[in-house]
Amino acid sequence: MFGIGILPLYLVFFIFLKIGSVLYGSGYVLLAFLEAEFVEKLGLLTNQQLLDAVAVGQFTPGPVFTTATFTGYLLRGIPGAILGTIGIFLPSFILVWALNPLIPKLRSSSWISGMLDGINIASLALMATVSFKLGISSLTDGLAIIIFIVSLFSLIKFKINSAWIIVAGGLVGWISSLI
């Protein structure tokens, strides 16, 4: 539909505003929405570019902020980064401001509590699906598969902090690119 750099800036803002309006859970839920909009629906980003946005987001503080900003930048440069960031967070600020007086009543409602439990399960399913799809698309060669297996084993067996796993994976990837 649009080529890279062709997507009008107002659409960058409104797509991120739409995502921010329904985003619930974590940065991994964001990935499902980014993939649906920019990879599958509009064809503006590749899975590799989405993985790069995730990597940048995970390597820096504020993964949702960084992933949205980086994705907006990929789409339309600095203006896209700014509008993507504003769009993704604006609904949250408005909802928090509007709902703050109602929080005590909402917490005591069994109906709302049940609804939130259902949303949590649906968010978990989204996270699992996106994690699986991105995981499969990132296992592109033998080195990637080895890094995955060693990282998974280290996390499960030795309970190594995930930050060290990310740093080690980055170093191994960088060293392999020099060879």
Rosetta blueprint (number, residue, H / E / L):
1 M L
2 F L
3 G L
4 I L
5 G L
6 I L
7 L L
8 P L
9 L H
10 Y H
11 L H
12 V H
13 F H
14 F H
15 I H
16 F H
17 L H
18 K H
19 I H
20 G H
21 S H
22 V H
23 L L
24 Y L
25 G L
26 S L
27 G H
28 Y H
29 V H
30 L H
31 L H
32 A H
33 F H
34 L H
35 E H
36 A H
37 E H
38 F H
39 V H
40 E H
41 K H
42 L L
43 G L
44 L L
45 L L
46 T L
47 N H
48 Q H
49 Q H
50 L H
51 L H
52 D H
53 A H
54 V H
55 A H
56 V H
57 G H
58 Q H
59 F H
60 T L
61 P L
62 G L
63 P H
64 V H
65 F H
66 T H
67 T H
68 A H
69 T H
70 F H
71 T H
72 G H
73 Y H
74 L H
75 L H
76 R H
77 G H
78 I H
79 P H
80 G H
81 A H
82 I H
83 L H
84 G H
85 T H
86 I H
87 G H
88 I H
89 F H
90 L H
91 P H
92 S H
93 F H
94 I H
95 L H
96 V H
97 W H
98 A H
99 L H
100 N H
101 P H
102 L H
103 I H
104 P H
105 K H
106 L H
107 R H
108 S H
109 S L
110 S H
111 W H
112 I H
113 S H
114 G H
115 M H
116 L H
117 D H
118 G H
119 I H
120 N H
121 I H
122 A H
123 S H
124 L H
125 A H
126 L H
127 M H
128 A H
129 T H
130 V H
131 S H
132 F H
133 K H
134 L H
135 G H
136 I H
137 S H
138 S H
139 L L
140 T L
141 D L
142 G H
143 L H
144 A H
145 I H
146 I H
147 I H
148 F H
149 I H
150 V H
151 S H
152 L H
153 F H
154 S H
155 L H
156 I H
157 K H
158 F H
159 K L
160 I L
161 N L
162 S H
163 A H
164 W H
165 I H
166 I H
167 V H
168 A H
169 G H
170 G H
171 L H
172 V H
173 G H
174 W H
175 I H
176 S H
177 S H
178 L H
179 I L
